[in-house]
C-alpha cells in the first residue's frame, strides 16, 4: 500500500472528526438544557468537558500529520437533527431523557469507531502521537457509553 495514500486517509479521518466535534459542541448546550435526570445532566456536563479534551487531542494530531483540509461531517449533522426530533416528540421527561441517552450512545459509537479506525491507520502511517491521542479518546468514549447505559437502567428501574 502506498504510504502517502494511507497518510491522506488519516488526514481525511481527522478532518471529519474535527468537523464532527464542532457539530457536537454546538449541540451540547441545547441537549443539556433538555435533560431532566440529575445523573444524566451530570454525565452530559462531564461529556462536554471530555469533548473539549478530544478537540485538543485532534488539534495535536492534526499538527502531527501536517494539517487537514476543512470538511463537513454530514453523519453527525444528520444525527443531531434526529436527536432534535426525538427530544421534541418525547411526551415525558423520562422518555426525553431516554431519547437523549439513546442518541448520545449512537454518537458515542460513531466516535468509538472513528477514533479506533483512524488510530490504527495512524499507527501504520507512522503517526504515533495521533495513534495514542485517538486511543485515549476511544477509551473515554467507551466509559461514557457504559455510564449512559447505567443511567438508562436507573431511569427504567424507577418506572
C-alpha positions as CSV (number, residue, x, y, z in Angstrom):
1,X,0.0,0.0,0.0
2,X,1.2,3.5,-0.8
3,X,2.1,5.2,2.5
4,X,1.1,8.6,1.1
5,X,-2.4,7.3,0.4
6,X,-2.7,6.0,4.0
7,X,-1.5,9.3,5.3
8,X,-4.1,11.1,3.3
9,X,-6.7,8.7,4.7
10,X,-5.6,9.6,8.2
11,X,-5.9,13.3,7.4
12,X,-9.3,12.8,6.0
13,X,-10.4,11.0,9.1
14,X,-9.1,13.7,11.3
15,X,-10.8,16.3,9.3
16,X,-14.1,14.5,9.6
17,X,-13.6,14.2,13.3
18,X,-12.8,17.9,13.7
19,X,-16.0,18.8,11.8
20,X,-17.9,16.4,14.0
21,X,-16.5,17.9,17.1
22,X,-17.9,21.3,16.0
23,X,-21.3,19.8,15.5
24,X,-21.2,18.1,18.9
25,X,-20.1,21.4,20.6
26,X,-23.0,23.3,19.1
27,X,-25.5,20.6,20.2
28,X,-24.3,20.2,23.8
29,X,-25.9,23.2,25.5
30,X,-29.2,22.5,23.9
31,X,-29.2,18.8,24.9
32,X,-28.1,19.6,28.4
33,X,-31.0,22.1,28.8
34,X,-33.5,19.4,27.7
35,X,-32.2,16.7,30.1
36,X,-34.0,16.5,33.5
37,X,-32.5,13.5,35.2
38,X,-29.7,14.8,37.6
39,X,-27.3,11.9,36.8
40,X,-27.8,12.4,33.1
41,X,-27.3,16.2,33.4
42,X,-24.0,15.4,35.2
43,X,-22.9,12.9,32.6
44,X,-23.7,15.3,29.8
45,X,-21.6,18.0,31.6
46,X,-18.7,15.5,32.0
47,X,-19.1,14.6,28.4
48,X,-18.9,18.2,27.4
49,X,-15.5,18.5,29.3
50,X,-14.3,15.3,27.7
51,X,-15.3,16.6,24.2
52,X,-13.1,19.7,24.8
53,X,-10.2,17.3,25.6
54,X,-10.9,15.4,22.4
55,X,-10.8,18.7,20.4
56,X,-7.3,19.4,21.9
57,X,-6.2,15.9,21.0
58,X,-7.5,16.4,17.5
59,X,-5.6,19.6,17.2
60,X,-2.3,17.9,18.3
61,X,-3.0,15.0,15.9
62,X,-3.7,17.4,13.0
63,X,-0.4,19.2,13.8
64,X,1.4,15.9,13.7
65,X,0.0,15.0,10.2
66,X,0.8,18.4,8.8
67,X,-2.7,19.9,8.8
68,X,-6.0,18.9,7.2
69,X,-8.5,20.4,4.7
70,X,-11.8,21.6,6.2
71,X,-14.9,19.5,5.5
72,X,-18.4,18.9,6.8
73,X,-19.4,15.9,8.8
74,X,-22.8,15.1,7.4
75,X,-23.2,11.9,9.5
76,X,-23.1,13.8,12.8
77,X,-25.1,16.7,11.3
78,X,-27.9,14.2,10.4
79,X,-27.6,12.5,13.8
80,X,-28.0,15.9,15.5
81,X,-31.2,16.5,13.5
82,X,-32.6,13.1,14.5
83,X,-31.7,13.9,18.1
84,X,-33.7,17.1,18.0
85,X,-36.7,15.2,16.6
86,X,-36.5,12.6,19.3
87,X,-36.4,15.2,22.0
88,X,-39.2,17.2,20.5
89,X,-41.6,14.2,20.3
90,X,-41.0,13.0,23.9
91,X,-44.2,13.2,25.9
92,X,-42.5,12.9,29.3
93,X,-39.2,13.9,31.0
94,X,-38.2,10.2,31.4
95,X,-38.8,9.4,27.7
96,X,-36.9,12.5,26.7
97,X,-34.0,11.6,28.9
98,X,-34.0,8.0,27.5
99,X,-34.1,9.5,24.0
100,X,-31.1,11.7,24.9
101,X,-29.3,8.7,26.1
102,X,-30.1,6.6,23.0
103,X,-28.9,9.5,20.7
104,X,-25.9,10.0,22.9
105,X,-24.9,6.4,22.7
106,X,-25.3,6.3,18.9
107,X,-22.9,9.3,18.8
108,X,-20.5,7.7,21.2
109,X,-20.5,4.6,19.0
110,X,-19.6,6.7,16.0
111,X,-16.7,8.2,18.0
112,X,-15.5,4.8,19.1
113,X,-15.5,3.5,15.6
114,X,-14.0,6.7,14.1
115,X,-11.3,7.2,16.7
116,X,-10.4,3.5,16.7
117,X,-10.2,3.2,12.9
118,X,-8.1,6.3,12.4
119,X,-5.8,5.3,15.3
120,X,-4.9,2.0,13.6
121,X,-4.4,3.8,10.3
122,X,-2.2,6.4,12.1
123,X,-0.1,3.6,13.6
124,X,0.6,2.1,10.2
125,X,1.2,5.5,8.6
126,X,3.9,6.5,11.1
127,X,1.9,8.9,13.3
128,X,2.5,7.6,16.9
129,X,1.2,10.6,18.7
130,X,-2.0,10.6,16.7
131,X,-2.4,6.9,17.4
132,X,-2.1,7.5,21.2
133,X,-4.3,10.5,21.2
134,X,-7.1,8.7,19.4
135,X,-6.8,5.5,21.5
136,X,-7.2,7.6,24.7
137,X,-10.3,9.1,23.2
138,X,-11.7,5.6,22.3
139,X,-11.3,4.5,26.0
140,X,-13.1,7.6,27.2
141,X,-16.0,7.1,24.7
142,X,-16.4,3.5,25.9
143,X,-16.5,4.7,29.5
144,X,-19.1,7.3,28.7
145,X,-21.2,4.7,26.8
146,X,-21.2,2.5,29.9
147,X,-22.2,5.4,32.1
148,X,-25.1,6.2,29.7
149,X,-26.2,2.6,29.9
150,X,-26.2,2.7,33.7
151,X,-28.2,5.9,33.8
152,X,-30.8,4.4,31.3
153,X,-31.1,1.3,33.5
154,X,-31.7,3.5,36.6
155,X,-34.4,5.5,34.8
156,X,-36.1,2.3,33.6
157,X,-35.9,0.7,37.0
158,X,-37.7,3.7,38.6
159,X,-40.7,3.2,36.3
